[in-house]
């Protein structure tokens, strides 16, 4: 007789299994989204109105939500591509602030 063991899920939210990499992607996306929204609405450049960054903030919010919801169901290659793309965008956004 053989015994088969399975790994326990890292997180079960709303009845769905969340892999550890999905949790890491969620945390990294949330951190970059907080920075993007802060940059768009709270710490805007001098003389810029709230409406000038509203579109950028909305696009960042929608893209982050769609990516986090789609990430667990993507194949590994698409997951890595999505993670790499979001990482590059977050790195560029951060480096723009280091530059000044």
Residue, then its C-alpha position, 0 to 999 in steps of 0.5 A: x500500500x502506498x501513501x500519497x501526501x499533498x501539500x497544503x494550500x498556502x491560502x484559501x480565499x473565497x474557496x480558491x487555492x492561492x499558490x505562494x507565488x500568487x501571494x508574492x505577486x499580490x504583495x508586490x503589486x499592492x506595494x507598487x500600486x500604493x506608490x503609483x496612487x500616492x504619486x498620482x493623487x497625494x504627492x503630485x508635482x508642483x502646479x499639477x491639478x488632481x485631474x491631470x493624474x486621474x487617468x494614470x491612477x485609474x489605469x494603474x488601479x484597473x491594471x493591478x486588479x485585473x493582473x492580480x485576479x488573472x495571475x493564479x489561472x495563468x500558465x507559468x510562462x505568462x505568470x513570469x512575463x506578467x511579473x517581469x513586466x510589472x516589475x520593470x514598470x515599478x522599477x522605472x517609476x521608482x528610479x524616476x523618483x531617485x533621479x530627482 
